[in-house]
Amino acid sequence: MEYRLLGRSGLKVSTITMGTMTFGGVGWAKTVGDLGVKEAKKLVDMCIDAGVNLLDTADIYSQGASEEILGEIIGGPRKNGVLIATKARFSMGPGANDTGSSRQHLIQACEASLKRMKTDVIDLYQLHEWDGQTPLEETMEALDTLVRQGKVRYIGCSNFSGWHIMKALGVSERGRRERFVSQQIHYTLEARDAENELVPVSIDQGLGILVWSPLAAGLLSGKHRRNQATPEGTRQFAGWTEPPIRDENRLWNIVDTLVEIADGRGVSAAQVALAWLIGRKGVTSVIIGGRTKAQFKDNLASAELKLTDDERKRLDDVSLQPLMYPYWHQCNTASDRLSEADLSLIGPHLEK
């Protein structure tokens, strides 16, 4: 297992993170999984034994049950350098202040998460979603307070836009508050939208990238194929709608290429998709989830899979998205003055 620095921090995390959304099975999360303590512990132990040192959860996963199960498994003094990441922002109760990124909600949510996970500190505390109604000065001050109180070690965000991130970083720097070290985003071969702003801002501002749902909720696992019925037991069979598929033909072209490369290497399509992501500029770690040992065993193997330049080019080409404005204009007229961050998006188009 390889370990990478998380953004500009000194914290090293494994290139594979274990996701725990399958723990609990309460409410909407039941579609994803309903693992109890006994089943979940076997998977946690398996990941830790493979070298995974970051476990990711959120208070909203099964309305706190995921955190509670994680607390039963690794609560108290932690061994093997295991790190815990969780998130807050979504509604955790009926009250008007039981949601959002206000000082009231974030501090209350953090203390509740600490109690559920039976720990004194959260290693990475992340804003789960944007809150356009709470002043960022209040939000970043609340996160800074949690760090100074010793309840949180590092902070990050998730599902922010590029301008949201830059505004938050500006607020932190002006007020000499703690700044984000990472962002957790959706980024796959099928969905490369993050390359427009989120990947470049991470490279430019020194943020680590954690990728959620790196297999597009299983669509890139190889189980789903062109002109075949949706397999039973998958999220799509149960009506899961994330991520949205805007070009189905493009999706199947990507899957076809994944399967061809996988068959040629004697590995799964899922391993190839994950290896592609782990090798992308700016990516620190990909978050894998599942319900069975077989799923985790297969996904964990991607940490050791090194794709050839030709294999990467085939995947890059079949999944490349057209440039949006102003990037196509920059590609045509500004290629002599582009930064490393710019080139992470525009570079492949210049090569063409």
Stockholm file with secondary structure:
# STOCKHOLM 1.0

chainA/1-352         MEYRLLGRSGLKVSTITMGTMTFGGVGWAKTVGDLGVKEAKKLVDMCIDAGVNLLDTADIYSQGASEEILGEIIGGPRKNGVLIATKARFSMGPGANDTGSSRQHLIQACEASLKRMKTDVIDLYQLHEWDGQTPLEETMEALDTLVRQGKVRYIGCSNFSGWHIMKALGVSERGRRERFVSQQIHYTLEARDAENELVPVSIDQGLGILVWSPLAAGLLSGKHRRNQATPEGTRQFAGWTEPPIRDENRLWNIVDTLVEIADGRGVSAAQVALAWLIGRKGVTSVIIGGRTKAQFKDNLASAELKLTDDERKRLDDVSLQPLMYPYWHQCNTASDRLSEADLSLIGPHLEK
#=GR chainA/1-352 SS CCEEECTTSSCEEESEEEECTTBSCCGGGGGTCCBCHHHHHHHHHHHHHTTCCEEECCTTGGGGHHHHHHHHHHCSSCCTTCEEEEEECSCCSSSTTSSSSCHHHHHHHHHHHHHHTTCSCEEEEEECSCCSSSCHHHHHHHHHHHHHTTSEEEEEEESCCHHHHHHHHHHHHHTTCCCCCEEEEECCSSCCGGGTTHHHHHHHHTCEEEEESTTTTTTTSSSSCTTCCCCTTSTTTTTCCCSCCSCHHHHHHHHHHHHHHHHHHTSCHHHHHHHHHHTSTTEEEEEECCSSHHHHHHHHGGGGCCCCHHHHHHHHHHHCCCCCTTHHHHHHHCGGGCCHHHHHHHHHHHHC
#=GC SS_cons         CCEEECTTSSCEEESEEEECTTBSCCGGGGGTCCBCHHHHHHHHHHHHHTTCCEEECCTTGGGGHHHHHHHHHHCSSCCTTCEEEEEECSCCSSSTTSSSSCHHHHHHHHHHHHHHTTCSCEEEEEECSCCSSSCHHHHHHHHHHHHHTTSEEEEEEESCCHHHHHHHHHHHHHTTCCCCCEEEEECCSSCCGGGTTHHHHHHHHTCEEEEESTTTTTTTSSSSCTTCCCCTTSTTTTTCCCSCCSCHHHHHHHHHHHHHHHHHHTSCHHHHHHHHHHTSTTEEEEEECCSSHHHHHHHHGGGGCCCCHHHHHHHHHHHCCCCCTTHHHHHHHCGGGCCHHHHHHHHHHHHC
//
